[in-house]
Amino acid sequence: MSTTWHVLGAGSLGTLWATRLARAGLPVRLILRDPARLRAYQAAGGLTLVEQGQSSLLEIPGETSTSSTPIQRLLLACKAYDAEAAVASIAPRLAPGAELILLQNGLGSQDAVAARVPQARCIAASSTEGAFRDGDWRVVFAGHGYTWLGDSGHPTPPIWLDELAASGIPHEWSTQILTRLWRKLALNCAINPLTVLHDCRNGGLQQHQCEVATLCAELSELLQCCGQPAAAQNLQQEVERVILATAANYSSMHQDVSNGRRTEISYLLGYACEAAARHRLQLPHLQQLQQRLVNQLQQRGLPSA
Ligand code: NAP
């Protein structure tokens, strides 16, 4: 009998994972925010995955955090700023030897979660897959990609990687997951805040090459100082490549701001600036970028942390 995959958060990534696992015949249960969300979910009859124009409805059972069944395996699929509270709500249900997969972008939330549940194994993930909601309980699989998974404390891969393969979830076990998370954070810091401040698509940053290059130099210095030299390698080159390859897209931070949604700034640029301060590293352009972004968010009435 397979272990149940509990998925906390029926948003874009949570739905993308839950539907593919369920479609492969694996036992999946969704954990929803509260009884009202659970009733709304039950009325919809399940989660819908839209892939290449085809919709499929998967009748995945739902519950709230207060359900009594033990949790052996949990996919944490909420935003970074919700992660710690979400895990605290299910902590009493974690079985001995429970495993958590943390899908949050950026850095900082993984440590906060691990500190909340020292009895569990926390596996961090970094994903290039893309999905968005086009309605309640409906998700469009927008960008094929890859998910790297790893546990910096224990290099042994978990036994369930085969289940991801059987579900068609492209993945790789990484013994350098921290380096991957730092690299992605640095790319995000060099691109996303500037797209908000210049109100442009990623490609619009080709008009601001000097600003991008200066940020990349400071971010590389930070990565070196934080013991992540591999994440600093050819950073500027990769940033320029990403800007070109995604020229027509709006960054996730730009989308959040223009839709009046909270950003994950504290786990991206905020985390980078805090790390610099901890190392007493002067990175004036990065610090100025954070201040400009905070001002912009405050002007729009959005949380700046
Ligand atoms: P999302 O669509 O906003 O989904 C988050 C979900 O978590 C929401 O459905 C929210 O519920 C739920 N949630 C929050 N707190 C909860 C709680 N205590 N109990 C139950 N449910 C709770 O976010 P997302 O786009 O999937 O992003 C998740 C993470 O993946 C982020 O860190 C993001 O940066 C990262 N990521 C996303 C993508 C992507 O393509 N979407 C790609 C790579 C990485 P409500 O609906 O009730 O608010």
Boltz pocket constraint, residues with backbone or C-beta under 6 A from the ligand:
constraints:
  - pocket:
      binder: B
      contacts: [[A, 8], [A, 9], [A, 10], [A, 11], [A, 12], [A, 13], [A, 14], [A, 31], [A, 32], [A, 33], [A, 34], [A, 37], [A, 77], [A, 78], [A, 79], [A, 80], [A, 82], [A, 85], [A, 86], [A, 89], [A, 103], [A, 104], [A, 105], [A, 127], [A, 128], [A, 129], [A, 130], [A, 131], [A, 132], [A, 133], [A, 264]]
      max_distance: 6.0
